[in-house]
């Protein structure tokens, strides 16, 4: 069985991928903490996986409408 590897990116890369500033992602995390919970390293740095990126893209669309 082939196991899919998960790509993890930092907040700056995640922000660039969806077209917003990093401080926007931090703000969204505080406001929508029931929805956004990216995994963190032992040093407490955010790491966004594919699912987190999809959630951010969905949230961006919902906030624009």
Secondary structure, DSSP 8 states (H G I E B T S, - for coil): --------B-HHHHHHHHTS-HHHHHHHHHHTTTT---EE-TT--EEB-HHHHHHHHHHHHHHH-
